[in-house]
Amino acid sequence: MKSLFLRIFLWFCGGTLMLLLVVGAGFLMDAPGAAAAPWWRLGQGAIVSAGRVGVEAYERGGRQELDRFLESLARDTGMRGTLYDDSGQGLSGGVIAPAGKQLSDALSGPEEQLTVLPVRGVAGVRLRGAKGRSYGFAVIMPRRERAGGWSRTFLFTFLLTSGLLCFLLARHLTAPVAHLRAVTSRFSNGDLGARVTQPELLGRKDEVGGLARDFNEMAARIETLLNAQKRLIADVSHELRSPLTRLSLALGLIRRRGDTVSPTSMARMEREVHRLNHLIGQLLTLSRLEALDQPPPKESIDLAALVQEIAIDAGFETTSSDRGVRLVECAACTLTGARDLLRSAIENVVRNALKYTSPGTVVQIRLARPSGANLATILVEDEGPGVPPNELARIFEPFYRVEQARERQTGGAGLGLAIARHVVGMHGGSVTAKNRESGGLALVIALPVQPLF
């Protein structure tokens, strides 16, 4: 039974069914003639004997003597009796329903043979007095004699069983919830490692088990985000501290030399200011992308022209170095998106490759579109040292470095690929990294494009 709803539904249906059985049994016990046989068979001799004494009392002292006997019978045994003559007329003060034909039929049977009336707990017997006169004696048995204690036992069993079932159901529902509450309380008090660990709870296939698994996933995600936030603050503080420290040193040298500022110091200060400006600009871009509630305005983009433009600009910037850029393949394709953001994302990937490709090598760019597919791939390959396989997915995290000194040596802060991942994701695409067999790193940007026809 995998559904908690179904389980609760069936438990309550079972309880309702038991209640109906109890009520039905009560009706059956009160039905005409039902369950009467056991008590009248057990008390048949006593009823016939009481009838004989009643006849004797009536013939001896009349109605007054009979009433005294019937009162003592009711007081001593709980049986309420009435004596009738052969015409069905009551000879005592009390009259037992049903009267009329049903009673006449019951009292017209064989003598001293008890007959059960069609009313539960009522029986009659025909007797003959000492003077040869025929009488009818009818009694109502006390409830305790009719039920024989069976109804109380049944009711007690029903209440006990129902209480046990309700207890088990309540325990079944509240025990895992109590454990979940304890775990969430620990988590809310700052224990980010708090998780649901009970195997029987995590293995449940109902809503409670699903809630436990969802809580663990949520807690892991929150812990990751909070740890990433702490790491981000630490990384930003570190990245800002380094250029600020160098600027402070340069200013100290200027103060020592008076008004004279050497070209070297000026160039260093300009470089550090540019580095700070670039870092802050990337942080603002990443922050805007992460907080973007809705995508920016879209336009039709010629992806082939955009890649060509990026390749030309990157090649121009590397003319003074021993590295280069080569556009190997450029398939025609268009897509809808934010052109400036997409250009920034692809450019970040290309510049990342230029940083790490070995001196004297080129970065190769391929824009391919498989035949009949609505997906284009931009492959950017360098001939650098590559990335350890277990860290390929982490290079897209903000400020992540494969080696702690690597980004500083190349002048980066580790934000370019994080920005690229966000922008490409906004356009419905993905960015992945893999090591080349011949050495170096290959970054693959996949983007959905418009159909050719």
Steps between C-alpha positions, in 0.01 A plus 500: 500500500711790370258788548447649844164635382390149399620360830302751707198453275502123545550524878199724538297282264589201718396686815171601340440141392558373853256759633241386248556138605442590865183693419381220273565242767293706741211508255528126446492439871180704523337340193188287549599169644868562440739369761206423728543127505809491721344675801154343487644152462716558803209652700214289365453294817510811721239681285263199498542459877433871554190468285370210706552695824323798347198284402488352849519848655215626282275200568578526868472870568386663179653803337642645820695184578617481138629861503695434819663197340588686178653786699716259696597326173611827345683598815681169541571401139445811289234320292182699447208261451130514423229234524222477240179300493406276210339794317821707510383743771766609748441384855776714658577868520763509225444417135785388274506617142437375246148411592232371271547234238881458543460430868194280446688292244796466731282392793296253299785255452561176685481517876819575694694557177669840494435706187713800399298800394606704195649760735843444640499403868129407522373141533178333595376160616152343526419344837205320658387568853391257768133562413565412133491860379746606227733798558774681312814624673726752323827648626754762396847382590742753657758646256792338671337161457418561135844623404682261720788753524585443134420858388724652766785272403454583134487874573812483717684302231393747234613801706830333585568405139400840368716674759797281410458565129470874556808494724702312237384739228583806710842359587563405139426858391661696781822304560669600168359852526652536846837389364469746211412776744808427709724509192348825371542655846871416495531639149320824589729543803806510277596134459526501119610138501173379656341231283236229525703183553244233594512235221141390566381860455707572190391167351128570532314536172221724630475878542690499830797320345493742206495793744806362682695458175395847379613649831843341464533637147385844611738502799793393282419772248472769770825387659674515162364848428595636840849351477533643148392839631762488776764392249391776261536766770843367591610487136373851424676634808823329393478616140437859605771496763783409261472797258417735784816390680708563187337842456584585861863402443518712186352799684754450780786512250357818349485667841860412564616649174299816543319632194695284257302206361696252294341361182535152645300587811238678295462201265472265796232712663304523175523122459373436850217751460403332173510162672274625780259656251487177296446286810221722633338506154502118486357476851218736410429304181490169687279650770255636242484166319432307823231747613334531158128429548422505127716462187626820333346624173570260215594558139592289200872421506716380211713260703750442220565876463529538878761221527697646208499841670625354827775302324622812312506714817678231703754449219570872485567513875754215472707655219758616755525153661609160374148359521227514237137423415378298201137462389500149353128457427206740501160357406213736422240516776287752684334513840295734716661650807688788661788574262725693740472239775559213259802677350641550852452129580671369185774759534569392859543140384739603219703728729523219759648274232748770394621532861594136532602387153874440480726767343533462123158326465161612380148469638268329252131595476236288327136594452320185383142406440419132435279442198132533584566591865373810678808513719829675426830433681790739543819307572795699641823299533831604652833322530563574865548274804136394521303441820490195733191290408348527848506881479356552152152586625628737770680742268162666436463596868576862593862554612584131468864430411653170405825630649495781753764709316384421148244779456725761655781413262265551206329805649155344547268467796307189396175671403500483119382138468241548777352793302510294179310213665225733626457676164493180296254347748271801456495422126400137563849363437786347693877530542716195564872436520711201405868425463636440150680175432791689345520739796320816592141584589190506279199712602171417325214752486169347383223741397153439355470672161218572258411245230660555162170484316 
